[in-house]
Protein backbone atom coordinates (compact mmCIF):
# COMPACT_ATOMS: atom_id res chain seq x y z
CA UNK A 1 0.00 0.00 0.00
CA UNK A 2 1.17 3.51 -0.79
CA UNK A 3 2.26 5.52 2.24
CA UNK A 4 2.43 9.18 3.16
CA UNK A 5 3.86 11.29 5.97
CA UNK A 6 2.25 14.11 7.93
CA UNK A 7 4.25 17.32 8.24
CA UNK A 8 3.13 19.96 10.74
CA UNK A 9 4.01 23.66 10.64
CA UNK A 10 3.29 25.90 13.64
CA UNK A 11 2.77 29.48 12.48
CA UNK A 12 2.46 32.39 14.89
CA UNK A 13 0.72 35.49 13.56
CA UNK A 14 -0.36 38.88 14.86
CA UNK A 15 -3.63 38.59 12.93
CA UNK A 16 -5.09 35.66 14.86
CA UNK A 17 -6.03 37.15 18.20
CA UNK A 18 -7.23 34.44 20.58
CA UNK A 19 -7.97 31.00 19.20
CA UNK A 20 -5.54 28.61 17.47
CA UNK A 21 -6.71 27.39 14.07
CA UNK A 22 -5.80 24.21 12.25
CA UNK A 23 -5.83 23.51 8.52
CA UNK A 24 -4.93 20.50 6.43
CA UNK A 25 -3.33 21.26 3.06
CA UNK A 26 -3.41 18.79 0.18
CA UNK A 27 -1.91 19.11 -3.27
CA UNK A 28 -1.02 17.00 -6.30
CA UNK A 29 -3.05 13.89 -5.55
CA UNK A 30 -3.33 13.17 -9.30
CA UNK A 31 -5.89 10.37 -8.81
CA UNK A 32 -3.54 8.38 -6.56
CA UNK A 33 -5.49 6.20 -4.10
CA UNK A 34 -4.18 5.09 -0.70
CA UNK A 35 -5.54 1.80 0.57
CA UNK A 36 -9.27 1.25 0.19
CA UNK A 37 -10.80 4.44 -1.26
CA UNK A 38 -8.23 6.67 0.46
CA UNK A 39 -9.36 5.55 3.92
CA UNK A 40 -5.89 6.12 5.48
CA UNK A 41 -5.97 9.74 4.32
CA UNK A 42 -9.46 10.35 5.64
CA UNK A 43 -8.71 8.60 8.92
CA UNK A 44 -5.76 10.93 9.39
CA UNK A 45 -7.78 14.03 8.55
CA UNK A 46 -10.53 12.95 10.94
CA UNK A 47 -8.01 12.41 13.73
CA UNK A 48 -6.50 15.86 13.13
CA UNK A 49 -9.89 17.59 13.29
CA UNK A 50 -9.02 20.57 11.05
CA UNK A 51 -11.08 23.72 10.79
CA UNK A 52 -10.84 23.44 6.99
CA UNK A 53 -9.18 21.40 4.25
CA UNK A 54 -7.27 23.54 1.75
CA UNK A 55 -6.42 22.08 -1.65
CA UNK A 56 -3.63 23.75 -3.60
CA UNK A 57 -4.37 22.24 -7.00
CA UNK A 58 -3.84 19.14 -9.14
CA UNK A 59 -6.25 16.86 -7.36
CA UNK A 60 -7.08 15.53 -10.84
CA UNK A 61 -4.94 13.94 -13.53
CA UNK A 62 -5.08 15.96 -16.74
CA UNK A 63 -4.85 13.12 -19.24
CA UNK A 64 -7.53 12.54 -21.85
CA UNK A 65 -8.14 8.97 -20.70
CA UNK A 66 -8.13 9.79 -16.97
CA UNK A 67 -11.33 9.72 -14.94
CA UNK A 68 -12.54 12.53 -12.71
CA UNK A 69 -14.38 10.09 -10.44
CA UNK A 70 -11.45 9.56 -8.01
CA UNK A 71 -11.14 13.31 -7.39
CA UNK A 72 -14.90 13.73 -6.99
CA UNK A 73 -15.04 10.82 -4.55
CA UNK A 74 -12.12 12.25 -2.57
CA UNK A 75 -13.76 15.66 -2.31
CA UNK A 76 -17.10 14.16 -1.32
CA UNK A 77 -15.53 12.33 1.61
CA UNK A 78 -13.32 15.27 2.63
CA UNK A 79 -16.34 17.59 2.68
CA UNK A 80 -17.94 15.35 5.33
CA UNK A 81 -15.01 16.05 7.65
CA UNK A 82 -14.46 19.82 7.27
CA UNK A 83 -15.13 22.72 4.92
CA UNK A 84 -13.14 22.22 1.70
CA UNK A 85 -11.61 25.10 -0.25
CA UNK A 86 -10.05 24.08 -3.55
CA UNK A 87 -7.91 26.13 -5.94
CA UNK A 88 -7.01 24.87 -9.42
CA UNK A 89 -3.64 23.65 -10.56
CA UNK A 90 -2.40 23.34 -14.11
CA UNK A 91 -4.13 19.95 -14.54
CA UNK A 92 -7.56 21.37 -13.62
CA UNK A 93 -6.88 24.39 -15.79
CA UNK A 94 -5.85 22.24 -18.76
CA UNK A 95 -9.00 20.14 -18.57
CA UNK A 96 -11.22 23.20 -18.40
CA UNK A 97 -9.47 25.19 -21.14
CA UNK A 98 -8.98 22.54 -23.80
CA UNK A 99 -12.52 21.32 -24.37
CA UNK A 100 -11.62 19.97 -27.81
CA UNK A 101 -9.55 17.34 -25.99
CA UNK A 102 -11.50 16.88 -22.76
CA UNK A 103 -15.03 17.82 -23.77
CA UNK A 104 -17.28 19.18 -21.04
CA UNK A 105 -16.17 16.72 -18.37
CA UNK A 106 -14.51 19.28 -16.15
CA UNK A 107 -17.51 21.63 -16.16
CA UNK A 108 -19.67 18.71 -15.03
CA UNK A 109 -17.09 17.85 -12.35
CA UNK A 110 -17.04 21.44 -11.13
CA UNK A 111 -20.83 21.53 -10.89
CA UNK A 112 -20.87 18.25 -8.99
CA UNK A 113 -18.29 19.24 -6.38
CA UNK A 114 -20.02 22.56 -5.75
CA UNK A 115 -23.20 20.59 -5.02
CA UNK A 116 -21.14 18.67 -2.44
CA UNK A 117 -20.39 21.96 -0.70
CA UNK A 118 -16.82 22.35 -1.96
CA UNK A 119 -15.71 25.95 -2.53
CA UNK A 120 -13.89 25.93 -5.87
CA UNK A 121 -11.89 29.16 -6.00
CA UNK A 122 -10.81 30.34 -9.46
CA UNK A 123 -9.41 33.79 -8.78
CA UNK A 124 -11.98 34.08 -6.02
CA UNK A 125 -11.81 34.88 -2.34
CA UNK A 126 -13.93 33.63 0.51
CA UNK A 127 -13.95 34.86 4.10
CA UNK A 128 -14.28 32.35 6.93
CA UNK A 129 -15.35 33.02 10.50
CA UNK A 130 -13.77 30.31 12.66
CA UNK A 131 -13.91 30.39 16.47
CA UNK A 132 -14.30 34.16 16.35
CA UNK A 133 -11.28 34.59 14.05
CA UNK A 134 -11.52 35.99 10.52
CA UNK A 135 -9.56 34.24 7.77
CA UNK A 136 -9.68 34.98 4.04
CA UNK A 137 -8.78 32.26 1.54
CA UNK A 138 -8.04 33.19 -2.08
CA UNK A 139 -7.57 30.65 -4.85
CA UNK A 140 -5.23 31.86 -7.60
CA UNK A 141 -5.79 30.67 -11.17
CA UNK A 142 -2.85 32.05 -13.16
CA UNK A 143 -3.07 32.32 -16.95
CA UNK A 144 -1.88 29.05 -18.44
CA UNK A 145 1.18 30.67 -20.01
CA UNK A 146 2.75 30.96 -16.55
CA UNK A 147 3.27 27.21 -16.51
CA UNK A 148 5.35 27.40 -19.70
CA UNK A 149 8.92 26.17 -19.38
CA UNK A 150 10.33 28.96 -21.52
CA UNK A 151 8.62 31.90 -19.84
CA UNK A 152 11.16 34.21 -18.22
CA UNK A 153 8.97 36.63 -16.29
CA UNK A 154 6.25 36.10 -13.74
CA UNK A 155 3.01 37.94 -13.07
CA UNK A 156 3.64 41.37 -11.59
CA UNK A 157 1.81 42.68 -8.57
CA UNK A 158 -0.52 44.68 -10.81
CA UNK A 159 -1.54 41.54 -12.70
CA UNK A 160 -2.15 39.63 -9.48
CA UNK A 161 -4.31 42.47 -8.19
CA UNK A 162 -6.23 42.41 -11.47
CA UNK A 163 -6.81 38.66 -11.07
CA UNK A 164 -7.61 38.44 -7.35
CA UNK A 165 -7.88 41.98 -6.01
CA UNK A 166 -5.94 43.32 -3.05
CA UNK A 167 -5.53 41.62 0.32
CA UNK A 168 -7.12 43.05 3.45
CA UNK A 169 -4.33 44.12 5.79
CA UNK A 170 -6.56 43.59 8.82
CA UNK A 171 -7.47 39.98 7.97
CA UNK A 172 -5.34 36.82 7.94
CA UNK A 173 -4.94 36.20 4.21
CA UNK A 174 -4.23 32.70 2.90
CA UNK A 175 -3.32 32.38 -0.78
CA UNK A 176 -3.66 29.02 -2.52
CA UNK A 177 -1.22 29.34 -5.42
CA UNK A 178 -0.46 26.03 -7.11
CA UNK A 179 2.95 26.75 -8.58
CA UNK A 180 5.62 28.04 -6.15
CA UNK A 181 7.65 29.39 -9.06
CA UNK A 182 6.32 32.90 -8.44
CA UNK A 183 6.79 33.02 -4.69
CA UNK A 184 8.40 36.46 -4.82
CA UNK A 185 5.31 37.83 -6.55
CA UNK A 186 2.98 36.21 -4.02
CA UNK A 187 4.91 37.78 -1.14
CA UNK A 188 4.76 41.16 -2.87
CA UNK A 189 0.99 40.79 -3.32
CA UNK A 190 0.70 40.65 0.46
CA UNK A 191 -0.46 37.17 1.49
CA UNK A 192 0.17 36.21 5.11
CA UNK A 193 0.33 32.50 4.28
CA UNK A 194 1.02 31.10 0.80
CA UNK A 195 0.32 27.43 0.10
CA UNK A 196 1.76 25.78 -3.01
CA UNK A 197 2.53 22.37 -4.47
CA UNK A 198 3.22 21.51 -8.13
CA UNK A 199 6.88 20.51 -7.68
CA UNK A 200 6.12 17.16 -5.99
CA UNK A 201 8.88 17.98 -3.52
CA UNK A 202 11.45 18.20 -6.30
CA UNK A 203 11.28 14.44 -7.13
CA UNK A 204 14.48 13.99 -5.11
CA UNK A 205 15.68 15.97 -2.10
CA UNK A 206 19.33 16.20 -1.14
CA UNK A 207 20.79 17.21 2.25
CA UNK A 208 21.73 20.93 2.32
CA UNK A 209 20.68 21.36 -1.34
CA UNK A 210 16.98 20.58 -1.11
CA UNK A 211 14.67 19.93 -4.06
CA UNK A 212 16.49 18.79 -7.18
CA UNK A 213 14.20 19.48 -10.14
CA UNK A 214 10.91 21.20 -10.97
CA UNK A 215 8.30 20.03 -13.51
CA UNK A 216 9.69 22.60 -15.97
CA UNK A 217 13.13 20.99 -15.57
CA UNK A 218 14.82 23.75 -13.58
CA UNK A 219 17.46 22.43 -11.23
CA UNK A 220 17.31 23.27 -7.51
CA UNK A 221 14.26 25.51 -7.88
CA UNK A 222 13.66 28.35 -5.44
CA UNK A 223 10.71 27.65 -3.12
CA UNK A 224 11.05 23.96 -4.04
CA UNK A 225 9.87 22.44 -0.76
CA UNK A 226 9.19 23.37 2.84
CA UNK A 227 8.78 26.62 4.74
CA UNK A 228 9.97 30.07 3.66
CA UNK A 229 9.69 33.30 5.65
CA UNK A 230 9.80 36.95 4.71
CA UNK A 231 10.03 39.72 7.29
CA UNK A 232 8.77 43.29 6.80
CA UNK A 233 12.26 44.42 5.81
CA UNK A 234 13.95 41.19 4.78
CA UNK A 235 13.88 39.00 1.69
CA UNK A 236 12.30 35.55 1.72
CA UNK A 237 14.52 32.76 3.02
CA UNK A 238 14.18 29.09 3.82
CA UNK A 239 13.22 28.67 7.47
CA UNK A 240 15.79 26.97 9.69
CA UNK A 241 14.74 24.10 11.98
CA UNK A 242 13.68 25.53 15.35
CA UNK A 243 13.86 29.12 14.09
CA UNK A 244 11.69 31.42 16.18
CA UNK A 245 8.85 33.26 14.50
CA UNK A 246 7.90 36.80 15.56
CA UNK A 247 4.35 36.89 14.22
CA UNK A 248 4.91 39.62 11.65
CA UNK A 249 6.49 37.43 8.95
CA UNK A 250 4.84 36.28 5.78
CA UNK A 251 5.05 32.50 5.38
CA UNK A 252 5.14 30.28 2.31
CA UNK A 253 4.74 26.50 2.46
CA UNK A 254 5.43 24.28 -0.54
CA UNK A 255 4.12 20.78 0.02
CA UNK A 256 5.49 17.61 -1.55
CA UNK A 257 2.02 16.47 -2.61
CA UNK A 258 0.22 13.18 -2.14
CA UNK A 259 0.71 11.79 -5.63
CA UNK A 260 2.58 12.01 -8.88
CA UNK A 261 2.09 11.32 -12.57
CA UNK A 262 4.02 10.38 -15.72
CA UNK A 263 7.26 9.72 -13.80
CA UNK A 264 6.25 8.09 -10.48
CA UNK A 265 9.63 8.60 -8.86
CA UNK A 266 10.41 9.94 -5.38
CA UNK A 267 13.80 9.74 -3.68
CA UNK A 268 14.04 10.98 -0.08
CA UNK A 269 10.80 12.74 -0.94
CA UNK A 270 7.78 11.03 0.65
CA UNK A 271 4.20 11.80 -0.26
CA UNK A 272 2.90 14.33 2.21
CA UNK A 273 -0.15 15.61 4.05
CA UNK A 274 0.53 19.10 5.43
CA UNK A 275 -0.91 20.37 8.73
CA UNK A 276 -0.90 24.08 9.53
CA UNK A 277 -1.38 25.23 13.10
CA UNK A 278 -1.98 28.99 13.01
CA UNK A 279 -1.48 30.45 16.47
CA UNK A 280 -1.94 33.80 18.18
CA UNK A 281 1.29 35.29 19.51
CA UNK A 282 0.60 34.51 23.15
CA UNK A 283 0.18 30.75 22.58
N, C-alpha and C positions, 0 to 999 in steps of 0.2 A: 504493500500500500504506500502511496505517496505520502510524504511527511512535510510538515512545515514547522517553523519556529514562531514564537511570539516575542516581539521586541517592544519594550515599553519606554516611552520618553516622558519625563516629568518636566512640565513647562510652567514656569512661574511668570505671571503677567500682572501688570498694574490694572488691567481692564476687567479682570474678574475680581469682584469685591469681597465676596463672602464664601461662596460654596464651590468646592472643587467639582470639575466636570470631567467626564470621561468619554472619549470617542474611540471607535475602532476604524482604522483606515485600511481599505482593500484596494489593490490595483492589479491589473494584468493577470486576471484569472484565465482568460483565453480558453474558456470551455473545459479547463482541467477539472477533474472531479476527484475528490479525496474520499476514499472509502465508499460507503453506500450513500449515494446522493448527497455528498458533502457533509455527512453527519458530524465528522470530527471538527469541521470548521464551525458549524452551528452550535455544537456542544461548547466549544471554546468561547464563542461570542456570548452565549447564554450565561456561562459562568462569570464572564467579565462584567456583564450587566451595564453596557454602555448607554449613554444618553442619546447617542445617534451613531449610525454607521455611515461613514463617508467613503464614497467610491471615486477614486481618481483616474477612472478611464480604463478602457480595454478589458472590460468584463467579457466581451464577445470575441469571436475569432473571425476576422474579416476575410474569409475565403468564400468563394462562390458556392462551394459544396458544404459549407459548415452550417449547422443548425443554430438557431437562436433559442431553442428550447432549454438548453442547459443554463443559459444566463437568466432567462425568465424564471425558471424554477428556483435558481439561487436567490434572485431578488424577492420572489414570493415568500420564501422561508425567512430570509433576513428581515423582511418587513413585519413579520410576526414578533420579532424580538426587540426591535427599536425602530425609530424613524430612519429612513434611508434617503440619503441625498447623493445623487449620482451625476458626475460630470463626464462628458464624452472624452474618449481618447481618439487616436488616429484610426483605430479599427471601427469604432462606431461611426466616426465621421465619413470614412470611406464607404461604408454600407449605405449611409443616408444620401451621400452625394451622387454616387455612380449607380443610378437606378437602371441604366441599360445593362449592367452586370448583375445587380442584386434584386432588381424589381422593387416592389413595394414592401418587401419583408420587414425592413427596419421601421418603417412608419407604423406597421401593424404591431411590431414589438413595442415601440414607444407608447402607443395607445394602451396596450395591455398592461405595461408596468405602471403607467399612471393610474389605471383602474385599481391596481394593487395598493396604491398609496405612496408609491415611490416618487420623490421629487427629482425629475430629470432636468438638470440645470445647464442649458445651452446659452452661455452668456447671460445668465440670469442670477439673481440674488434673492435669497430668502432669509428672513430674520426669525430666529428661534428664541423663545423665552424658556429657559431651563433653570429650575430651582431659583427663580428670581434674578438670574443672570441673562444678559442679552448678548447673543452671538449671531453674527451674520455669516452666511456661507454663500460664496459665489462660485459658480462653475464656469470656467473659462473654456471657450471653444474657439481656438485660434484658426485663422484661415489655413487651409490645407497646405499652402505653399511653405508654411513654417516647419513642416516636417521634411522638407526637401533636403537631401544630403548636400547639395551644392550651394544652398543659400548662405550668404555671408553675414547678413544683418538680421537682427531680431525685431520684434515689434517695439516701437518706442512707447514712451509713457502716454503720449497723445493717442496713439492707436488703441492701447489698452483701455484708456478712459472712454474712447468712442465705443468699444465693444462692451464694456461692463460698468461704465460709469466710474465715479470716484468713491473711495472708501470713506466711511464715517469714522472720524478720528476718536469719537467717544464710545465706539462699539468695538468689541473684539471681532476682528475680521479674519475669517478663514478663506483662503483661496485654493480651490481645487484646480490645479493646472497640470495636465497630464505629463507634458514633457518638461523635464528640469533644465533643458538646454538654455532657457531664457530666465534663469533665476535672478540675474542682475536686474532685469526689467520688472520682474514681479516684486522684488524688494523696493524698487523705485516707485512702483504703483502705490505701495503703502500697506500691503497685507501684514497682519500681525503673525499669521501662521500660514505657510505655503505647504501644500501637500502634493507631491508628484510621484510618478512611477516611471513607466516607459522604458527605462534602461535595464530592467530585470536584474538590477544589482551590478550590472557591468559584466555579466556572464561568468567572469572569474574575478575574485578579489585577492589582492596580494598584500601582505603586511607592509605597512608604511606607504605604499603606493595607492592602495584602494582599488576602485573599479577599473577594469582593464579596457573595455571597449563599449561603445554606445551602438544603438541600432543603425545609426548612420556612419558607422565604422570610424569614429574618432577615438583615438587612443587616450586613455586616462582622462575621461571627460570631467569637466568641472561639475560640481553638484551631482556626482555619479551615484552616491549612496550615503545614507545616514543623515546626521543633523548638522545644519549650518546656522550660524548666528551673525546678525548684523546689528551693531550698536548705533545710536543716533549719530555718532561722529566717526564710526569705523567701517571699514569694508567688510563684506561677508567672508567668514572663515569657517573651516570645519571645526566643530566643537570638539574639545578634548575630553576624554573620559574623566568624570568627576568635576568638570569645570563648573564653577558657580554661575548662576544666572541672576541678573539683577532685577528683572521684571520689565525693563524698558526695551529689551532687544526684540528685533524681528527674528523669527525662526523659520527655517525651511527644513522639511523632512522629505527625503527621497526614499521610498520603500523599494524593496527588492521584488515585490510582486508575489502572487501565489501560483503563477503558471508561466508558461512560455509557449512559443510556437516556432515552426520551421526548423530551428536548430535547438532541440531540447537538451541543452548543455548547461550545467552549473558546476563550477569548481570553487569550493570554499564560499559558496553563495547560496545558502538555503532559501527555499520559498518562505515567504514571511507574511505574517499578520501583524499589523502595527497597532499599538495601543498608545493613545495620547491622554495623559493626565494633565489637565490644565488647571493650575492652582493659583489662588490669590496669594499675594506676597507673604502674608502672615502665616501661611500653612507650612 
